[in-house]
Amino acid sequence: MQEDFVTERKEVTLSAEELYRAACRWGIGEVLNRLDLSSNGWEQAPDRLPAWVSDLTASSFRGCWMRYHLEEQAGEEFIHCCEEQVIFGERMGEASSSFKLCGEQVWESLCHAWAKKTCQSIRTEEDQADLPAMLLSRNEYDTLISRLKEMELDELMNRLAINSGDHEGSIALARSLKRPGSHGEILFYGRHSGCEKLELHQVRFVSTDHMNWILRESTGDREDWLIASPSSRHKFQEMLELWLMHSSSVEAPNECL
């Protein structure tokens, strides 16, 4: 195992347009497109990117982009790892279009630290092992989420039960959705050396004081599935770490997601 150390910290604040320019150079413009963070005017953005941002290109890389709501606060951050270094980024404020980026030498301890920090959004360590995973239609789930505030709890339970065939699990999930302590989404991405295709995996999470849910969903336009699984904070952190530190292949989601 390589020795853990951190080089001098490098920081810069970029506009959304500048971040999109950097992301395209890194090979993850598709990630920002999927997150609706692209800009039609990015090519006209001032070219003031520091070399450690603009010159960061690699044939193999991994990353996570996370959006979350914790009580009355909302946040957005990401981590991008390649052979040279790791870049942490976060939106400067909920309504801001600027992102603060920090560059450091990439070693396992940094990935572990980010995963541990991210899991602060997960409210409970409990693992409801008695409840099995539920298979749902992603499109139907999105329809229910769009009407979440106006739907009564009983109606939400019934709709989930009809869609999944799991009455008990639908009750637990509906209660979590109606009164979440935190919720959000993470887009996992990666590319292995020698492979041009960018690997993408979408995960949502819902957490209360009593229960956590991880919701893995299809990313293809022709696919329509979503798997809701009860989970613990430990398993959530483990999922993040396995993805970020599994550098030999982008097939890791089949093992850890």
N, C-alpha and C positions, 0 to 999 in steps of 0.2 A: 504494500500500500504506500502511495506517495505521501510524503510529509506535508502536513497542513501548514500553510502560511498565507498571509495576505500582503499584497503589494500596496504601495501608496494609493489611497482612495482617489478616484477621479470623478468629478461631478459636473453636470451641465443641465440647464433647463431648456427644453425645446418646445416649440409650438407643435400643434397637432400635424401641421403640414410638414415640418421638419422631421418629426418622428416617422411619418409615413415614408418620407424619402429614405431615411435610415433603414426602415424595415424592408423596403424594396431591395436595398443593397445587401441586406442580410439574407434575403431569400424568403421573407415571410410577409410580403405584401398581401398575399391571399388571406393571412390571418386577420389583418386589419380590415380588409374588405368584408370578411365575414362578420366582424364586430362593428361594421358601419363607421369605422374610424378613418376611412380614406377621404381624400379631398381632391376635387377636380382641379384645384389650383396648386397642387403640391409642387409641380414643376417650376412654378414661379417663386417658390419660397426662397428666401435668402440662403445662400450656400455658406453657412457659418458653422457647419458641423465639425467638431474636433476630429482629429485623425482616429482616435481610439473608438469613435462611433462610426464614422463614415467608412473606414477601412476594415471594419470587422466582417470578414467574409470567411466562410468555412464550408467544406463539403459535408460535414456532419455536425448537427446541432440538435438541441432540445430546448423546450421552453413551456411555460404555463402563463396564460393570461387570465386574470381573475377579476370579476366584478362582484361586489358584495354589498349587502344592506345589513347593518348591525344596529338594532333598535332604531334610533332616529338618524343615524349616520350612514352615508354611502361612500364607497371607495372603489378604486380601480388600480391594480398594480400588476406587474409581470416580472418574470425572470427569464433571461435568455442565456443559455450555456453553450459554449463551443470549445474548441481545443485551446484557444488563446486565453479566454477570460469569461467571466460571467457579468451580465449587466442586469441590475435591478432598476425597475422603473415604476413610478407611481404618479397618478394624476395629482396636481397641486391642490385641487379643491373640487368639491362635487360639481360646481358649475364652471370650472376652469377648463380651458382648452390647452393648457400647458402641462408638460410632464417633466418631472425631475428624474434624471438618469444617473446612476452610480456605477462605475466600473471597477471591478476588483479581479484579482487572480482567481481562477475557478478551481476550487477544491471541494471535497465532499462536505466539509464543515459548513461552507457557505450555503450549500443546497439544504443541508439539515436545518440551519438557522432560519432560512426562508420558509421552509415547510412548517416548522414549529410556530413561527410568527403567524403564518396564514391560518393555522388551526385555532387561533384565538377566536375566530368567528364561529367555531363549533362549540356549542354550549355545554354538552354533557359527554362524559366518558362512557356512559352506559351503552351496552350492546344488547338490543332486543332480539336475541337469537331465536326466540320462539316464533317470530314472524318471518315467513319466507319472502323472497323477492317477488315483486308483482310485475307482470308484463302488461304494458299499456300501449295505446296508440299515441305517438308523439303529437299528431295533429289534433286529436281529441283532447289531450292534456293541455295543449296550448289554448284551445278554445275555452276550456274550463278556467284556466289561469286568467284569461282576458276578462272573464265575468266573475272573478273570485269575490270582489267586494260586494256585488249585488246578490250573490247566491247565498241562500240559507245553508247551514251546515248539513241538514238532512238531505237536501237536494244534491249537494256536492258528494256526500257519501254514496248516494244511490247511483249517481252518474259514474263514479269511479268503480263501483261494484259491478255495474253492467258492463263496463269496458274491460275490467280485469278478471271478473269471475271470482274475486277474492273479497268476501264481505268483511271479514275481520281486519284484513290489511287496509281496506278502503276506509274503514272507520278511523284507524290510527293515522293514516296519511291525510285524510280530510281535516282532522283536528290540528295536525301540524301545519297544514297550509293556511288554515284560517287564523291561527295565532302563532306565527313563527317568531322566535327570538332573533333569528338571523336567517338570511337566505342569499343565494347568489349563484354564479355560474363560473366554470373554469373551462377554457379551451386549451387542451393539451396539443402540442404540435412537435414535430420532429422530422429530421431527414438523416438517413444514413449515407455514408460515403459510397458512391457508386449508384445511388438511387436518385432519380430526378424528382420523383413524386413526393409531395409533402404529406406526411401522415397527420391526420386531424382526428381528435376525439373530444366530444362535447360532454360535459358533466355538470349537472346542477346539484345544489344541496339545499336542504331545509333543516333547520335545527331549532329545537325548543329546549326548555329546562329538563325535559324528560326523555327526549328521543331525537335522534339524528337520521336523516335520509340522504342517501346518495342516489341520484337519478342519472343513469347513463343513457344517452340517446343516440339515435342514428344521425349521421351527418350528410348522407347522400340524399339527393333530391328524390330518388325513387324508393327510398327506404322510409318506413313509418313505424318505428318502435321506440319504446322507452321502458327501461327497467328500473324500478324503484326498490332500493334495498336498505333496510335498517342498518346502521353502522355506528361504530364508536369513534371517538376522536382519535384514538390510536390508529385505527384502520385507515382513517382519512389521511393522517400524516404519513403513514406508511405508503399509501397510494402515491402521494406526491413525491416522496423520496425515491421510490422505485423507478418512477418515470424519469426524474431528473438525473439520477446517477446510473441508469442502465445505458451505457454508452455504446455497447457493441451492436445493437440492432434496434430499429424502430418498431419491432414487433412486441415490445414490452407491454403495451396496453392489454394484450390478450392475457397477460399474466397478472397485471396489477390493477387494471381498471375494471 
